[in-house]
Amino acid sequence: MAKKQQKTNVMRVLDAAKISYNEYTFDGEYTSGVEIAREMGQPVERVFKTLVTVGKSGQHYVFMVPVAEELDLKKAAKAVGEKSIAMVKSKELLPLTGYIHGGCSPIGMKKQFPTAIHETAAQYETIFFSGGRIGFQVEVAPDDLFKVVRVETADLIVV
């Protein structure tokens, strides 16, 4: 008999909002979101990574971009009205968000930060992103993500 998946904050938030989602778990070591996309048999354009940043003002921001892409810090800063932004250091991630590097999700953070997703997310019926721990992904409709996290869309990637 399969072991029941322990609920993550992501699952609790989605369940409470009565939002339908699919969950995917992986055993083994994956060093990138691209590898996870391949493991799921999904195009890398539909699998998003969650990146936490800090602006020159000291405010924190969350950005979601396809796993094969790089966040353009200048575009990201412009999208949130900052002069500049920088990535949060890995050691600061857990106390700030409640998540560790590789398991960070835009849903269920300790505090909700302004969040932006790359504009291509709207092209897909569903997208994939971390379910709140390493080796765990959720598949959710972008519109449903927008119901539980206030998300803006913007051009955020390096071209």
N, C-alpha and C positions, 0 to 999 in steps of 0.2 A: 504494500500500500504506500502511495506517495505521501511524503511528509507535508503537512500543511504549511504553507508559506506564512511566516511571521509578518504581521502587518507593519508597514512603515508609516511614517507621518504622511507621506504622499498618498498611500492607499486610504488612510483614515480621512484625509481631507476630501478625496474624490468620492469615497463612500458616503460621507456626510452630505455632500452636495448632490448625491444621487447621479453621479456622472459615470458613464460606462467607460471601461478601460480594459485593455489586455495587458497581462504581465508576462515578462520573459526573464528567466534566470539562467545564469551561465556559471559553469564550474571552470576552474582553470585560471590562468594568468593572461589577461588581455592588457596590452600596453597602450592601446589607443581606441578611440571611438570608431575609427575606420575598421579595425579588427572586429569590433562588436557588431557593426553594421553587416559585415560579411558573414559573421556567425549566424545572424538572424536572417540572412538572405535578403536584406533590404538595401535599396540604393542609399549611398551615403548622404544624399541630399535630403532625405527624410529623417535622418537620425541627427539629433541636436545635442550639443554639449552646453553645459551651464557654466558660465564664467562670472566670477565675482570680482568687482573692481572698486577702487576708491577714487573719488574725484579730488581735484585741487582744493575744493571746499571742505573736504573731510567726509562728505556724504558717500555712502556706498551704493553701488548699482549692480544689477544682475543683467547679463547679456546671454542670449541663446543664439548660437550660430551652428550651421551644419558641421558635423565632426571633421570633415576634410578641409574645412576653411579656417582662416585665421581672422580673429577679431581685429578690425582696423581701429586702433585707439583714437585716431583723430575723428573718424566718422562717429564712433561711439560717444565721444565727448560732445560732439555737436548734437547728437540725438537727444542727449539729456541736459543740454545747456551748460556744460562745464567747459572751462578753459582747457583742461587736460584731465586724463584719467590714467591710472596705473593698475596693473593686476594686483590683487591681494596676495600676500605671501601664503604658501600652503599652511604654515603653522598658525596663521591667524584665522583660517577658514572654519575650523571646528568651533572655537569659542564664539565666533561671529554668527555662523549660520546653523550650527548643530550638525553639519555634514563634513565628511572628510573628502580630500581630493580624490576624484574618481567616482564619488558617490553623491555629488552635489546635485540637488534638484531645485527648480524654481518654486516648487510647491512644498509647503511645510517647514520653511526656514523658521528659526527662532523669532526673527523679525522680518516683516515683508519690506523689501527694498524696491525702489523703482526698477522696473524690469522692461527690457526691450528684446524683441526677437527679430531675427533677420526676416525681411519682407517675403522671402520665398515660402515661408511656412504656410501662408494663406493659400498656396497653390495645391496643397495636398489635403486629401480627405482626413488622413490621420498623420501624426508625427510621433517619433519615438524620442524619449529622453530618460535620464536617470530616475529610477524609482526610489531613490533615497539611500542606496547603499551600493557598494561595488558588486558587480555581477547581476544587477537587477535593473531592468528597463521597463517603462510603461509606454503603451501606445494609446494616444488620446487624440481626439479631434481638436484642431487648433481653437475652434470656437468654444469648446468646453474648457480648454486651458484658460482662456480669457475670462471664463465665469468664476474661476477660483483664484486667479492672480491677475492683478491689473497690469496688462501688458500692452506696450506700444509696439508697432512694427516700424522698422527703419532699415535702410541699407547700412549694414554693419561690417561687411567683409572686405578684406584686402582683395583688390582686383589685379 
